[in-house]
């Protein structure tokens, strides 16, 4: 009598396990990576702002970048990535990021490359907030 219940339980488990493993591939990538490197920071001074974060060519090659916000929320429009070979690429961000939070990892479409700098096009999400927004840039190989 116990065998049919055990067999039924194992069959149910066999059906559930592949479902969970198939769904796991659709979860977003983790927001932090242990091999992330700090590349620089900028402050949003005006209502709308445009800043550059210069990254030295000796920092290494990166596959993706992450924006981390501190102080006050920032509304990001887009970023322009300048590569070490002189090429540039505009990537849409279009995100509201509150203080203490990150963007998702922005994977460079071309793959791992040397980053010369990053232009940030953003604005203060709440101009009345007395705190000064700051963004930090991280890169992952």
C-alpha positions in Angstrom: 0.0 0.0 0.0 2.8 2.4 0.6 4.4 1.8 -2.8 1.7 3.5 -4.9 1.9 6.6 -2.7 5.7 6.7 -3.0 5.5 6.1 -6.7 3.0 8.9 -7.1 5.1 11.2 -5.1 8.3 10.5 -7.1 6.3 11.0 -10.4 5.0 14.3 -9.1 8.5 15.3 -8.1 10.0 14.3 -11.5 7.4 16.6 -13.2 8.0 19.5 -10.9 11.9 19.6 -10.9 12.3 20.1 -14.7 9.7 22.9 -14.5 11.7 24.8 -11.9 15.0 24.4 -13.7 13.5 25.6 -17.0 12.1 28.7 -15.4 15.4 29.5 -13.7 17.0 30.7 -17.0 14.4 33.5 -17.2 15.3 35.2 -13.9 17.3 38.4 -14.3 21.1 38.3 -13.7 22.2 39.2 -10.2 22.6 42.9 -9.4 26.1 42.5 -8.0 29.0 40.5 -9.2 32.0 39.6 -7.0 34.4 40.7 -9.7 32.9 44.2 -10.1 35.4 47.1 -10.3 34.7 50.6 -9.2 35.3 52.9 -12.2 34.3 56.4 -11.0 31.4 58.7 -10.0 29.5 61.8 -10.9 27.1 64.2 -9.2 23.8 65.5 -10.6 24.0 69.2 -10.0 21.2 70.7 -12.1 17.6 69.6 -12.9 18.9 68.0 -16.1 22.6 67.1 -16.3 25.2 65.6 -18.5 28.4 64.3 -17.0 31.5 62.3 -18.0 33.2 59.6 -16.0 36.7 59.1 -17.3 37.9 55.5 -17.0 41.6 55.0 -17.5 42.7 52.6 -20.3 44.7 50.6 -17.7 41.5 49.7 -15.8 41.1 46.6 -18.0 38.5 45.1 -20.3 34.8 45.0 -19.3 31.8 43.0 -20.5 29.1 45.0 -18.7 28.6 48.1 -16.5 26.3 48.9 -13.6 25.1 52.3 -12.3 24.6 52.7 -8.5 22.7 55.7 -7.1 23.2 57.4 -3.8 21.8 60.5 -2.0 18.6 61.1 -4.0 16.8 59.4 -6.9 18.0 59.9 -10.5 16.1 59.6 -13.8 18.5 58.2 -16.4 17.9 58.8 -20.1 20.8 57.2 -21.8 24.6 56.6 -21.5 27.2 56.9 -24.2 30.1 54.5 -23.8 33.4 55.6 -25.3 35.7 52.7 -26.0 39.5 52.6 -25.9 39.7 52.3 -29.7 37.8 55.6 -30.2 34.4 54.1 -31.0 31.3 55.3 -29.1 28.0 53.7 -28.5 24.8 55.2 -27.1 22.7 52.8 -25.0 19.2 53.7 -23.7 18.7 53.3 -19.9 15.3 55.0 -19.4 15.1 54.2 -15.7 14.2 55.8 -12.5 16.7 54.6 -9.8 16.1 55.5 -6.2 19.0 56.0 -3.8 20.7 52.8 -2.6 19.6 50.9 -5.7 21.4 49.9 -8.9 20.6 49.6 -12.6 20.7 46.1 -14.0 24.0 45.1 -15.5 24.2 46.8 -18.9 25.9 44.3 -21.2 28.0 45.8 -23.8 26.7 44.8 -27.2 30.1 44.4 -28.7 31.4 42.1 -25.9 34.4 42.7 -23.6 36.2 45.9 -24.4 38.4 48.6 -22.9 36.2 51.5 -21.7 37.7 55.0 -22.1 34.8 56.8 -20.5 31.0 57.0 -20.0 28.8 60.0 -20.7 25.7 60.1 -18.5 22.5 61.8 -19.6 20.2 62.1 -16.5 18.2 64.4 -14.3 17.2 64.8 -10.7 14.0 62.7 -10.3 12.8 64.9 -7.5 14.3 68.5 -7.9 12.8 69.5 -4.6 14.8 66.9 -2.7 17.7 68.7 -0.9 20.0 65.7 -1.1 22.5 65.7 -3.9 22.3 62.7 -6.2 25.4 60.8 -7.0 26.0 57.9 -9.3 28.9 55.4 -9.2 30.0 53.3 -12.2 31.1 49.7 -11.8 32.4 47.4 -14.5 32.6 43.6 -14.7 34.9 41.6 -16.9 
